[in-house]
Amino acid sequence: MMTGPRLAITRLRFRFTSCSAGRLDGFSAPAWRGGLGHALRRAACRTGEDTCAGCPHLHACDYSLAFESPRPLGDTQLNTDTVPRPFGLLAAGTALGEQEVTLALYGSGVRFLGPLTAALRAAGGGGIGPDRARWQMTNASCEQPLGSGVWCPWTQAAHREPAPAQWPAAPKRALVRIETPLRLRDRQGYVNPSRFQLAHLFNNLITRLQLLCHYYGTPIAADFRALGALAATAAITQSGLRWHELTRYSSRQQRAVQSDGLVGQFEAAVPEELWPYLWLGQFVQAGKGVVMGLGQYSVQEVPCGN
């Protein structure tokens, strides 16, 4: 018997208004994540050291747990050295010249809601991007329920932890719109539009959600080998994918970094057992670079007759 992922996801949306000279154009999620990390480290670090390596507070520090995500002490259940971050971050400019930042907290990662919100506000006020443009947080809202598109005014004082996400019934055909570059790898390298198969996406989502549920939710009781075999049978019915070149500046590496990937859309008939993974993937992203806002997509049902 296959059981879908049980993971609560809290999604918050913050609106920032410019309050200084300077611009923040294009793909701004990496700049916001960098500013968020610096602000949280300033607030949380107890030692003042340049790196977290060897820190005695590694497993108790909000910055370390949220941004470095060390493997929990004594954890040997999964054969992985990678612990996913407990949050995701997206950012985009609006038609009014504001910045809209979406923060998703996964399962027990909601414990970082206060520190991350405060750090995000501080990051905006301290300056974001190469021009160090300053931004003031003017609005905060929360999506209730997840995936509804209904955003309600939010305050931390009134926040209630959500129940595990509930996905709708699987459609006969799904339309998937990839909004930020999706970087999927196989043995041949990064997957381009001509080689893309649904199995590439599903195998990545199954692994990512397995890890998120293990560390922040309820471990998934499923036959992952059977899910992988099922993913190999899923087929795309229509495709409009293209390769998008994206260059971002990494302040950590002090150089420009290529973040190219797939964008566009495709239609597919999704097996019912895989539908929860595809639907939840909208809120946890997929592929390489999810911490930088990459791999964001949306899913909707294709109306009958189309």
C-alpha positions as CSV (number, residue, x, y, z in Angstrom):
1,M,0.0,0.0,0.0
2,M,1.4,3.4,-1.0
3,T,0.8,6.4,1.3
4,G,1.3,10.0,0.2
5,P,3.6,12.5,2.0
6,R,2.3,14.0,5.3
7,L,3.8,17.4,5.6
8,A,2.4,20.7,6.9
9,I,3.5,23.7,4.9
10,T,3.1,27.3,6.1
11,R,3.3,29.8,3.3
12,L,3.7,33.5,4.0
13,R,3.9,36.4,1.6
14,F,5.6,39.7,2.4
15,R,5.3,42.9,0.5
16,F,8.2,45.3,0.5
17,T,8.2,49.0,-0.6
18,S,11.4,50.7,-1.8
19,C,12.7,53.3,0.7
20,S,16.0,54.3,-0.9
21,A,17.8,54.8,-4.2
22,G,18.9,51.6,-6.0
23,R,17.3,48.9,-8.0
24,L,16.6,45.2,-7.7
25,D,15.7,43.9,-11.1
26,G,15.1,40.5,-12.6
27,F,15.5,37.3,-10.6
28,S,15.8,38.7,-7.1
29,A,15.3,35.5,-4.9
30,P,19.1,34.9,-4.5
31,A,19.7,38.5,-3.3
32,W,16.9,38.2,-0.8
33,R,18.1,34.8,0.4
34,G,21.6,36.2,0.8
35,G,20.4,39.2,2.8
36,L,18.2,36.9,4.9
37,G,21.1,34.7,5.8
38,H,23.4,37.5,6.7
39,A,20.7,39.1,8.9
40,L,19.8,35.9,10.7
41,R,23.5,35.1,11.3
42,R,24.0,38.5,12.9
43,A,21.0,37.9,15.2
44,A,21.7,34.3,16.1
45,C,25.5,33.8,16.1
46,R,27.0,33.5,19.7
47,T,30.6,33.2,18.8
48,G,31.3,35.8,16.1
49,E,33.4,33.3,14.1
50,D,33.7,33.5,10.3
51,T,32.3,30.0,9.7
52,C,30.1,27.5,11.5
53,A,32.5,24.6,11.2
54,G,33.5,23.3,14.7
55,C,31.0,25.6,16.5
56,P,29.8,24.1,19.8
57,H,26.4,25.6,19.1
58,L,26.0,24.0,15.7
59,H,22.9,22.0,16.6
60,A,21.2,24.7,18.7
61,C,21.7,27.9,16.6
62,D,18.8,29.2,14.5
63,Y,21.2,30.3,11.7
64,S,23.0,26.9,11.6
65,L,19.8,24.8,11.7
66,A,18.0,26.9,9.1
67,F,20.8,27.7,6.7
68,E,23.5,25.1,7.2
69,S,21.1,22.3,8.2
70,P,23.6,19.9,9.8
71,R,22.6,16.3,10.0
72,P,21.0,15.6,13.5
73,L,23.3,13.9,15.9
74,G,22.9,10.1,15.9
75,D,20.7,10.1,12.8
76,T,21.5,7.0,10.7
77,Q,18.1,6.2,9.3
78,L,18.7,7.6,5.8
79,N,21.7,7.1,3.6
80,T,22.3,10.7,2.8
81,D,24.6,13.5,3.8
82,T,22.2,16.1,2.7
83,V,19.6,17.6,5.0
84,P,17.2,19.9,3.2
85,R,16.6,23.4,4.5
86,P,13.4,23.8,6.5
87,F,12.2,26.6,4.4
88,G,11.9,27.8,0.8
89,L,12.0,31.4,-0.5
90,L,10.8,33.0,-3.7
91,A,10.9,36.7,-4.7
92,A,9.6,38.8,-7.6
93,G,9.0,42.4,-8.4
94,T,5.5,43.7,-8.8
95,A,4.0,46.0,-11.4
96,L,4.1,48.8,-8.7
97,G,7.8,48.4,-8.3
98,E,7.5,46.6,-5.0
99,Q,9.1,43.3,-4.0
100,E,7.0,40.3,-3.1
101,V,8.8,37.7,-1.0
102,T,7.2,34.3,-0.4
103,L,8.4,32.2,2.5
104,A,7.4,28.5,2.9
105,L,8.2,26.7,6.2
106,Y,8.1,22.9,6.1
107,G,6.6,20.9,9.0
108,S,8.4,21.4,12.2
109,G,10.5,24.1,10.4
110,V,7.7,26.5,11.4
111,R,9.7,26.9,14.7
112,F,11.9,29.3,12.6
113,L,9.0,31.5,11.7
114,G,9.8,34.2,14.2
115,P,13.6,34.4,13.5
116,L,13.2,34.3,9.8
117,T,10.5,36.9,9.7
118,A,12.5,39.3,11.8
119,A,15.7,38.6,9.8
120,L,13.7,39.2,6.5
121,R,12.5,42.6,7.8
122,A,16.1,43.4,8.9
123,A,17.5,42.3,5.5
124,G,15.2,44.6,3.6
125,G,16.0,47.5,5.9
126,G,19.7,46.9,5.6
127,G,19.8,46.8,1.8
128,I,19.4,44.1,-0.8
129,G,21.3,43.4,-4.0
130,P,24.4,45.1,-5.5
131,D,23.0,48.6,-5.1
132,R,22.1,47.9,-1.4
133,A,18.6,49.1,-2.1
134,R,16.6,49.3,1.1
135,W,13.1,48.0,1.4
136,Q,10.4,48.4,4.1
137,M,8.1,45.5,4.9
138,T,4.5,46.9,4.5
139,N,2.3,43.8,4.4
140,A,2.2,40.2,5.5
141,S,-0.3,37.6,4.5
142,C,-0.7,33.8,4.9
143,E,-2.2,31.4,2.4
144,Q,-5.1,29.5,3.9
145,P,-5.5,26.7,3.1
146,L,-2.4,25.7,1.2
147,G,-2.8,25.9,-2.6
148,S,-6.1,27.8,-2.4
149,G,-4.6,31.1,-3.6
150,V,-6.5,32.8,-0.8
151,W,-4.1,35.1,1.2
152,C,-5.3,36.4,4.6
153,P,-3.8,39.1,6.7
154,W,-1.2,37.6,9.0
155,T,0.4,38.4,12.4
156,Q,2.8,36.2,14.2
157,A,0.7,36.5,17.4
158,A,-2.3,35.0,15.7
159,H,-0.5,32.3,13.9
160,R,-1.7,28.7,14.2
161,E,0.4,25.7,13.0
162,P,-1.3,24.1,10.0
163,A,-2.3,20.4,9.7
164,P,-0.6,18.3,7.0
165,A,-1.3,19.5,3.5
166,Q,-4.3,18.0,1.8
167,W,-4.1,17.7,-2.0
168,P,-7.1,17.7,-4.3
169,A,-8.2,14.6,-6.3
170,A,-5.9,13.7,-9.1
171,P,-7.0,15.2,-12.5
172,K,-7.0,13.1,-15.7
173,R,-4.5,15.5,-17.2
174,A,-2.4,18.1,-15.5
175,L,-0.8,21.3,-16.9
176,V,2.6,22.0,-15.3
177,R,4.0,25.6,-15.7
178,I,7.7,25.9,-14.8
179,E,8.3,29.4,-13.6
180,T,11.9,29.5,-12.5
181,P,14.7,27.4,-14.1
182,L,14.3,23.7,-13.3
183,R,17.8,22.1,-13.1
184,L,17.5,18.3,-13.2
185,R,20.6,16.1,-13.6
186,D,21.1,12.5,-14.7
187,R,24.1,10.6,-15.8
188,Q,24.4,12.6,-19.0
189,G,24.4,16.0,-17.2
190,Y,21.6,18.6,-17.0
191,V,18.4,17.5,-18.6
192,N,17.5,19.7,-21.6
193,P,14.0,19.9,-23.3
194,S,14.7,17.2,-25.8
195,R,15.7,14.7,-23.1
196,F,13.2,15.6,-20.4
197,Q,10.9,12.9,-19.2
198,L,8.4,12.9,-16.3
199,A,10.6,10.4,-14.5
200,H,13.3,13.0,-14.2
201,L,11.0,15.3,-12.3
202,F,9.2,12.6,-10.2
203,N,12.4,10.9,-9.1
204,N,13.7,14.3,-7.8
205,L,10.4,15.1,-6.1
206,I,10.1,11.7,-4.4
207,T,13.6,12.0,-3.0
208,R,13.1,15.6,-1.9
209,L,9.7,15.0,-0.2
210,Q,11.1,11.8,1.4
211,L,13.8,13.9,3.1
212,L,11.5,16.8,4.1
213,C,9.0,14.4,5.6
214,H,11.7,12.4,7.4
215,Y,13.3,15.5,9.0
216,Y,10.4,17.9,9.4
217,G,7.2,15.9,9.1
218,T,6.1,12.2,9.3
219,P,8.3,9.7,7.5
220,I,6.6,8.4,4.3
221,A,5.4,4.8,4.4
222,A,5.7,3.9,0.7
223,D,7.5,1.5,-1.6
224,F,9.9,4.0,-3.2
225,R,11.2,1.5,-5.8
226,A,7.6,0.9,-6.9
227,L,7.0,4.7,-7.2
228,G,10.2,5.0,-9.3
229,A,9.0,2.3,-11.6
230,L,5.6,4.0,-11.9
231,A,7.3,7.3,-12.7
232,A,9.1,5.6,-15.6
233,T,5.7,4.8,-17.2
234,A,4.3,8.4,-16.9
235,A,4.2,10.2,-20.2
236,I,4.0,13.8,-21.4
237,T,1.1,14.5,-23.8
238,Q,2.1,18.0,-24.9
239,S,5.3,19.9,-24.3
240,G,6.3,23.6,-24.6
241,L,9.6,23.5,-22.7
242,R,12.7,25.5,-23.5
243,W,16.1,26.1,-22.1
244,H,16.5,29.4,-20.2
245,E,19.9,30.9,-19.5
246,L,20.2,32.6,-16.1
247,T,23.3,34.2,-14.5
248,R,23.2,35.2,-10.9
249,Y,25.9,36.7,-8.7
250,S,27.1,34.6,-5.7
251,S,28.4,36.8,-2.9
252,R,29.8,33.7,-1.2
253,Q,31.8,32.6,-4.3
254,Q,32.4,36.2,-5.4
255,R,31.6,35.5,-9.0
256,A,28.8,35.0,-11.5
257,V,27.1,31.6,-11.4
258,Q,25.2,30.0,-14.2
259,S,21.7,28.8,-13.1
260,D,20.3,27.7,-16.5
261,G,17.4,25.3,-16.6
262,L,14.0,24.3,-18.1
263,V,11.1,26.7,-18.2
264,G,7.8,26.6,-20.0
265,Q,5.0,24.2,-19.7
266,F,3.8,20.7,-20.4
267,E,0.7,18.5,-20.1
268,A,0.8,15.0,-18.7
269,A,-1.5,12.2,-17.5
270,V,-0.2,11.7,-13.9
271,P,-0.6,8.3,-12.1
272,E,-2.8,8.7,-9.1
273,E,-0.1,7.4,-6.7
274,L,2.3,10.1,-8.0
275,W,-0.1,13.0,-7.9
276,P,0.5,14.0,-4.2
277,Y,4.2,14.4,-5.0
278,L,3.6,16.6,-8.0
279,W,1.0,18.7,-6.2
280,L,3.2,19.2,-3.1
281,G,6.2,20.0,-5.3
282,Q,4.6,23.4,-6.1
283,F,5.4,24.5,-2.6
284,V,8.8,22.8,-2.0
285,Q,10.3,23.3,-5.5
286,A,12.5,20.8,-7.4
287,G,15.9,20.2,-8.8
288,K,19.2,22.0,-8.1
289,G,19.2,25.4,-6.5
290,V,15.9,25.3,-4.7
291,V,17.4,27.4,-1.9
292,M,17.9,30.2,-4.5
293,G,14.3,30.1,-5.7
294,L,14.9,27.8,-8.7
295,G,12.7,24.9,-9.7
296,Q,9.4,26.7,-8.9
297,Y,6.4,25.4,-10.8
298,S,2.6,25.4,-10.6
299,V,0.0,22.8,-11.5
300,Q,-3.6,22.9,-12.6
301,E,-6.1,20.6,-14.1
302,V,-6.5,20.6,-17.9
303,P,-10.3,21.1,-18.6
304,C,-12.0,18.2,-20.3
305,G,-12.2,18.7,-24.1
306,N,-8.9,20.6,-24.4
